Each structure stands twice: as structure tokens, then as C-alpha cells.
């Protein structure tokens, strides 16, 4: 499907929230930048060092994440540099990062293979698996939900 112009953005599927989200933040570098920003990375130099991404790609992704309201630039405390901080919309991607992390833990490592673990600061325990559920506690999955399409 060819991207479609909607307003000032090009959408691959203008009626699908998943497609729009992927259009905005779905490439590898953007998600890893958000992951690092959640973990406290703020400067271009630190993003570049942590990710090993080419400077031109990092520049482009930081600009795009800023343009789409995920990050904002602000003067660092020293006043000498700019730093990148998550907006409210950027912080809301935490759940997406956790879902990808948990999927990776379950499907991208061999049994017993070591990996990093996301830990609750207050309890010191691993973050429990995410679960989408109804208010009455019943788990919601692809087997008991459907998408109502428009048009």
C-alpha cells in the first residue's frame, strides 16, 4: 500500500492506529532512542555512544521524534548543549517498550541465555508480564477481540 497524505503526514494506512504509530516511531533506531531516553539518556553524544548509530541517522531520528511530539529539545543545565527529553507522549511509549522487551525475553533468547531485566525500583522484583484485560479481569487477546474498521 502506498503512503497516503493526511494533513501534513504520510500514512501507510490512514485509518489504522497501529499503522500510524509504526509510521511515527516504528523503525529500529527510533524505538531504541525511546528505550534509551526512558532509561535517562539525554545527549546526542550519549545516544550515539550507546546505540552505535551513524550520526546522520541519529540526527534524522531525533529530529523526527521531535517533529512528532515524542521528544523535545531543551538547553542542558550547563547551557552549552541541547538535550532531548521525553514528552508526555514519549513517556506513554514506556508500555510499548515493556511489551517489546517482554516479547523479546520470551521469543528472542534461548532458554537460560542471559539478558537484562526490567526491575521495579520499589520492590526490586522483575516487572510482571503485561496483560490486557477487561475491567472484570478477563484477559483480552486476539481470540476474543476484533477491530471495527471505518469506511
N, C-alpha and C positions, 0 to 999 in steps of 0.2 A: 504494500500500500504506500503510495506517495504521501509525503507530508502535506498537510493542508494548512493554509494560513487562517488563523483565527485571532483577530486583533493584530498584535504585533509579533505573535509567536507562531511557529510552525508545529503543528501537531500531527503525529503519525496516525492517531485515531482520536478525533476531536471529542467523541462522546464517552471515552473510557478513562476514568480516573487513574487506573494503573498505567495506561499508555502515557498519559500526560505526566505523571510522576516520573516515569522512566525517561521521558523526553527531557525533563528538567534535571534529574540527579542520578540517572541510571547507569552512567558509564563507570568503569573501574576506578578511574582516578578521582572522580567526584565523590563516590562513596567512601573511598579511603581518606580523602581530605576531611569529609564529615566525621568519619571514625576518629581521626587524629584530633580534630577540633573538639569533639566530645571529651577526649582524654586530656585536653588542655593545651594542645599545640596552637600557637598564635602567629608566629612569624613566618614569612616566606622562607627564610633560611632553614628554620626547623622543619617545615613541611617538606622542603626539598631534601634535606638530610634524612628524615625518617622514611620517606617514600622512595627515594632514588629516582624520582621522575625528572625528565628533562625540564629545564627552566621554562622553555616556551610553552610546554603543555601545562605546567603548573600555573603559569601566568594566565593562560586561557581559562582553565577550570576555576581558578579563584575569581576571575572576572565574571564568568558565567554564574557561579554560585552567588556572587554579589548581585548581579543583574536580576536573578530570580528570587532574591529575598531570603536566601539561606544563610549567607554570611554578610557582615558589614565590616567595612574598614574603619579603623579609628586610630588616632595617634597613640603610640605606646607611651607608657609612663615617662620614659626618658625624653620623649618629644622628638627623638631623632628618626624613628622608624614608624612605619604603619604596622598595625597588627590586624588580624582577621578574627572576628568573634562571631559566634553563632547568634542568629536572631531567634525570636520565639519559634518561627517556622523551622529553623535549623535544629533547635533543641527537640522539636517534635519528631525529628528523624531518629532519635535515640531508639525508639521501639523498632524501627526498621533495621537499624544496625544490630540490635539484640537478636531480632528474628534471623537475620543472615548469619550471625555468629552461631546461634544455636543450631541452625540447619547445617552449617559447616562442621560443628562439633559432631553432629550425628552422621554426616554423609561424606565428609572430605578427609577424614583421618581413619587410619587402620585402627583396629582395637588395640588399646594400650599405647598408641602413639601419643607422645606428649604434645600439649598445646596450651596456650594461655587460657585463663579462666576469668570470667567477669564475676566479681565478688561484691556483695552488699557491704558498704562501708560500716554500717551499724552492727550487723550480726557477724561479719567475717565469713559468711557462708556463700557458696555459689548462688547466683541469681537463678530462681526456679524457671523451668520451661514456660514460655509464653503460651497462653491458651486463650482463644477467642470463645466467649460463651454468652449465652442469653442471661438476662437478669436472674433467672431461676437456677443458674449454674450449669445448665446443659451445654455441653461442648458444641460449638458450631464448626462445621467442616465443609468441604466441597460437596459432601454427600447429602447435607441437609440445608443447603442454601442455594440460591440462584441469583443471577443478575437480571434485573429488569432493564432491558435496553430501550433507548429512546428512538423516536422516528422510525 
